[in-house]
Amino acid sequence: MIISPSRRSKTLAAAAATLCALTVSGALPASASGSRAVPAAAEAPLLVSVGDSFISGEAGRWAGNSNRSADGYSGTDRAWDPATGGSDPYRVYGSSYDNGCNRSDVAEVQSVTLDVSRLNLACSGATSKAVLLPESGGEPFKGERSQARELEDVAIGRAVRAVVVSIGGNDLGFSDIITGCATEFVKPFGGEPCAPDAAEQVAERLPGVRQAAVNTLADVRTALDRAGHPAGSYRLILQSYPSPLPDAGRIRYPGEKYDRLKSGGCPFFDKDLTWAHDELVPEISSVLADAADEGGAEFLDLSRSFEGREVCSTSTRHADATHAPSGDTSEWVRFVTSGLGQGQKQESLHPNRYGQQALGTCLTLQLEQPSGDRRCTNTAGQGPAAMRLDSIG
């Protein structure tokens, strides 16, 4: 179970306290110790990811969701070792698990199907300050140098095919906003939808998100220029975020009842679900599209890439003893968890293995086409390999 259903009032109060600490924030394979080092295939051009948890590979440990603890949560826990009967996150996140960057072996750049050397510099929880060059206000994050500074060094003497950037969610305070919404839902008494107040906060912060993204793109360009890569010799792509939640009309658990928390891992009021899906995610995407235009980058719109595959969506199901996890039927997003049993709190509401693979397909399709702004969507009833790309405008 996500949270035991017994003694409802006490459990809800405890869940509220737990969710107050929830971090909705962010790889290389475990065989590579999760390092950020450039892989050995020196002849292949670099494909680099920088930014936050949605591109670092956070939650890539999970293949769908399950409330059944046996057999590694019905086969959804990829860190599960049947031989020992235990779970070892290093099998998925490598050494990046030590500082919480959580660069998974199925992170977006790891899931592309192109002849490239993959370098994942992104880190779970990163704001733009973790990417910017030091002279622009960039700062070390989780014991690592700023990502643009690291990029400058590793790109010297190497061909660079593309740098893909995911940034803005943590500058917006997305984690705090969503945590506040969930906390309202699990209050034993007096909980109310967060949308009215949260929408005002978002409106105030979005201009700063736009500028943070523009500044990030500028510093990535500066880092590459210093490393000997002038503009036009590589592709620079800024991507948006997929919606982790469906609107209220497509949730498996109707009626705003306790099962949304206990069984589904989607503890949100109807109004908040619809606001997050219909307004919040599209607004963030629009702001990032503007930033890409100003920063001279391509824009990859992922806002509807998980449509029908979100947490608690009616067109998905949990894995159990009779239903194995599958990219065709499972959720592509990690459900909300307290972190007391299944994994870490910070994995909540991030793309899981299937979601990361889907984003990898989107990026593959983008790089196979000439430069341009595009929107990526999935194919209903099919897995992460069946993503589709359409031009914007």
N, C-alpha and C positions, 0 to 999 in steps of 0.2 A: 504493500500500500504506500501511497505518497505520504499520507498522514493517517494514523489510526482513527476510525470513526467513533470509537467509544468515548463516553463522557463528553458530549458535544461541546458544551459551553467552555469547559476547561481546555479542551483541545483547540477550539477556535481562538481562545485567548493566547495560548502558546503559539499557535500558528501565526497569529498576528505579530507576536514578538519576533518570531523567526523570520517572517517575511520582511520585517523592518530592516533586517540585516541582509536581505537578498541582494546580490549584485548581479544585474543583468549586463555583463560586460563581455571580451575575448576574454608550415610545420614540416617538420621534416620527419621521415619515418623513424621508428624506434631504432632501427638498424643503424641510423645515422646519429643516434643519441640525441635527437631532437635539436641539434645545433643549427645555427644560422649560417654555417659555413657553406661556401659554394661547392656543389657536388663535383665529382671527379671528372665528368665528361667535359673537359675544357674546350673541346671543339664546338660544342653547341652554344648558341647565344643564350644570354640570361633572360629569364622571365622572373621579374621580381614583384613581390607583394609587400606593400607597406600600409600601416594603419592599425586598425583595431581588431576586436574579437571576431567580427563577422567575416574577416578574411584570414585571421590567424589560424582558424580551425577549431575554435572553442566549440565544445560539445560534439566534436567529431568522434568521440569515444562511443557514442550511442547510435545503434541502428534501429530507429524507431523507439517507441515507449512501451513499457509493460509494468503492471502492478504485481505481477507474479514473481516472487523472489527466486524461485528455483531455477536451476540451469542458467545462471548468469542473467537473471531477469528475462527468461524466455529467449535467450540468445541475443538480446539487444545490447548487452554490455560487451563490447569488443575487447575490453581489458581483462575479461574473465579468463582464467586458466583452468580448464577442466581437470588437468592433472593435479593441481594443488587445491582446487576448490576455493580459490581466492581470486581477488581482482587486483591488477597491477596497472595503474594509469600510465606508467612509463612505457608500457607496450604500445600506447597510442600517441602520447605526447612527448616521449623521449625526455631529455634532460630539461626541456622547457617547462615541464611540470614543476620543477624545483622553485621557479620564481613566479609561476602562475601565468606565464605568457600563453601556455597551452596551444602550441603549434602542432596540430595533429597531422597524422600521416595521410589524411584525406582532405587537408585544407585545399582551398580553391586552386592554388598554383600547382599543388601536388596532383590534382585530379584532371588537369588538362591533358589532352591526347595529342601533344605536339612534340616535335624534336627540339627540346629546349633543356637548358640547365635551370632547375628551379631553385629560387632563393626566397625564403619566407622571412622577412624582417618584422612582420606585424606582431603585435602583442596585445593580448586580452586586457581591456581596460584603458587602452591608450587614448589620450586626447591629442589634439594637434601639437601640443608642446612636446610630446614624445617623438614626434616626427621632424619638427623644424630643426634647422641648423642652429648651433649654439648662438651665433651672432644675431639670429632672428628671435631669440627667446626659447630655443629648444633646450630641453633638459633631459638628463638621464632618467630612465624609467625602469623600475624593477631591476636595478643594477646593470642596465645596458645603456650604451651610448644612444643618442638620438638616432632615429632610423635614417634620416637623410645623411647624417655624418657617416654612418656605417656604409650606406650606399655609395657615397663618394669614394671610399677606400676600396670596396670590393669590385667596383666597376672599372677601375683602372686596368687597361690592357685587355679588357674583355668585351666582346660584342654584346650589345644589349638589344634584345628584340622588343621588350615592352616593360613598363612599370605600371602596375595596376594599384589604385589607391582606394581604400575604404576609410573614411574619416568623417567626423561630425556628430555621430551619435552620442559620444561621451562628452563632447563640448556642449551639446544640447542638455545633457543631464537625463538622457533617456532612461537610464537605470533607476534613478530616483523617482521619475514620473511614474513608471510602470509599477515600481515597488509601492508607491503611494496608493495607486489604484487597487492593487491586490490587498493591501493592508485594510483598506476600507471594506472590501468584500468580506473579509474574515472576521471583522469585529463582531463580537457576540450581540451587541446592540448598537443601533444608531449609525451603522455604516451607510454611506451615500456614494453615488457615482462620483468619480473624480473629474470627469470630463470638463465640466464648466470651468473650474479653477485651473486645471492642467492646460486647457486650451489657451488661456491667457498667458500662462508662463511660457508656453511654446512660442506664441506670437512675439513675445518680448525677446526671446533668445535666438530666433531663427536668423536675424541679420548677422549676429555674431558667428553662427554656424557657417553661413555663407562666406564670411571673410576668413574664417579659420581654414576652410577648404581651399580658397584662393591662395592664401599664404602657403599652405602645404604644397600645392602644385608648383608654386614659384620656387620653393626651396628644393623640391625634387629636381626641377630643371637646373637649378644652380649647381647642385651636387653632381649631376651628370655632366654638365658643361665643364666643371673643374676636372672631372675624370676623363675628359677628352671625347665626350659625346655631344656634339652640337644638336640643337633642335632640328628635327627632321630625320635624324639617324636612328630614331627609336620611336615607339608609340607610347603615349601617356594616356591612361584611361582612369577616369574617376567613376566609381560605381555607387549606386544608391543601395538601399536596404530592402530585403523582402519583408512582407508583413508576417509576423509570427502568429497572428491571431485572426480568426475569421470574423465576419460581422455577425451580429446576433441572430440573423436569420439562418445561419448555417452551422450552428453549434449543436453538438450531439447531446448536450445536457440542458434541455430547456427549463425555464422556470426559475432561474437564479437560485438554485438549491445547492445544498452542501456538497452534492456529488461532483460539482465542478472543481472543488478543491480535492476532496477525498479520492475520487476516481479518475477525473480527467486531467488534473493539473492545470486548470485554466480558471483560477479564482477571480473572475471579473464580472461586474454587472453588465447587462445587455447594452446599456447606453455607452459604457466604456469600451466594450468590444467594437461596437459600430464606429465610435469616434476614432479609435486607434486604427482600424482597418480603412475606413472611408476618408478620414481627414488627416490624421497624424502622419502616417507613412507617406501618402501622396504629397503632403506639404513639404516634408523633408526631401523627398525626391525632386520636387520642383526647385527648391533652393539649391540643391546640389547640381542640378542641370544648369542653372544660371552660373554657378561657380565654375563649372567645367567650361562653359562658353567664355567667361572672362579669363580663365586661366589657360586657354588654348589647348584644352584636353578633350579627348573623346568622352562621351557620356554613355554609360551602360545602365539602363534603368532596370532594376531588379524588383521594383515595388510589387509587381503582381506575379513574380516568378514562382511563388509557392501557393498560388490560388488553389484552394481545394485540398492542400496538403498541410495546412496549418494545425496547430495544437487544437484538439477537440473538434475539428471540422467533421461534418457529417459524412464526408466521402472518404474518411480514413478509419482505421481501427487500431487498437492496441494488439501487440503480440501476446500470445498465451500458449497453453499446451497444445492447442489444435491449430493455431495460426502463427506460422513462423514469420519473423520480420521480413518485409519485402518492400522494395522501392516502389512497387505498384500500388500497395495498399496502406503502408505505414505512414505515420506522420513524418514530415521532414524537419520538424523543429522539436527541440528538447522541451518536455513539459516542465512546469514550475515544480521544483523540488526544494525541500528544506535543507538538503545536504546531510541530513542525519543518517540516511540509509543509502540512497542511490546517488553516488557521485557528489559533485560540488554544486553549491548554490549558484556559482557564477556561470555554470553551464546552462542555466534556465533560459528558455526562450531564444536560444541560438540554433543555427542550422546544425542538425546532426549529420551523421555520415551521409545519408541520402541527400540532405540539403546541400552539404558541401560538394558532393559529386555533381549535383545539378548545377551549382554555380560554376564548377569547373567546366561543365559542358557549355554553359553560357559564354564563358571567357574563351573557350576554344573556338566557338562559332564566331565570336567577335574578331578574333585574331586571324581567322581564315578569310575574312572579308576586308575590303579596303577600309581606310579610316572613315569613321562616321559615328553618329549617335544612333543607338538602337535600344530596343526594349526586348527583354527576354521573358518568355512565358513557357509553361509546361504543357504537356499533352495529357488530358484527363485519362486516368486509368493506366498510364504507362510510367515507366521509371525515369531516373535522372538522365539517361542517355537520350531521351526523347524531347529535349528542350527545343524551343523555336525562337528565332530572332527576326524582328521586324524593324525597319527603319523608322525613326521618329521624324515627323514633319514631312 
